[in-house]
Amino acid sequence: MSIDPVKWESGELAILDQRQLPQKEEWIVAEEWEQVAEAIRSMAVRGAPLIGIAAAYGLALAHFKGRDMVIAKAGLAATRPTAVNLFHALDRVFAAEDPLAEAHALLQEEADANDRIAANGASLLSENATVMTICNTGGLATVGVGTALGVIRKAHALGKLKEAVLLETRPRQQGMKLSAWELQRDGIPFRVIADGAAAWFMKTHRADMAIAGADRIARNGDTANKIGTYGLALLARAHDVRFVVAAPTSTVDPRIESGREIPIEEREPAELTHVGSEQIAPRDCPVWNPAFDVTPAALIDAIVTDAGIHSPPFDFGVLARSHS
Ligand code: MRU
């Protein structure tokens, strides 16, 4: 079932508030770019490609309302640091003669890219596959079928999927809340496991692949993604499970050679210490809450993009330059 998590509606941007899912489907109507920026910062809208698309519309909204584009671009760029799609999208729309047309074009390109990623990724799977994944990389994180979740959708459509195994994805639980919601809507078989159950699942069940999305891919293939992805890749290597990254070429950062240069967002302690508004940790409990980690290229067996299936050793210099 298709999901349109952002919609341009004659001078306003409607944003599906993902913080409310799966309980409620509520929409935020942004009339100014600042509201789009706040929706990105607060994770009402999230996922690397969708952050880029939302920001693109945010900047188009600033143009539409006759606001200062330089200030709007800086404000939108300051929302979340890790997903490079944000910066690529803002540069594109800022340079465009018609910012709104550019935002529409970006959305369509990402949807098309996802279809190609899905077909490329599913070709790596054989029959009766069990596929583990982390976070939400579906239509809520992009547009269309999604990236890693798009591969799972395609595998199901081709009759190759036994089940998807969704890591809950602490602390915000995008796997359990969002991916489960998407797969349930589509009637795709899945189970949710606690993040801490991933090793034991690999030990006691057959997993054919662990697949993750990406927020930024360096030229050498080092990949930033949701916190816990690095651990999943280590577990996959230890249990002889293929570890694959699925992402559009817009997620490749041509400016950086390795993952050491990727800025990692740290978010507020309350994501860990509270459940909803209720504090469950001791007061003033010290917390470290990085939102992402970097999986070294050496742990990645394949990176699937809209341009094809890339095998190690990775060199995204040429590919990325054509998209920068
Ligand atoms: O913090 P989030 O929910 O924006 O993090 C999302 C992820 O880490 C996704 O795996 C990544 O953005 C790829 S989405 C296709």
Boltz pocket constraint, residues with backbone or C-beta under 6 A from the ligand:
constraints:
  - pocket:
      binder: B
      contacts: [[A, 46], [A, 47], [A, 48], [A, 49], [A, 83], [A, 134], [A, 135], [A, 136], [A, 137], [A, 138], [A, 141], [A, 142], [A, 146], [A, 147], [A, 148], [A, 174], [A, 212], [A, 213], [A, 214], [A, 215], [A, 225], [A, 226], [A, 227], [A, 246], [A, 291]]
      max_distance: 6.0
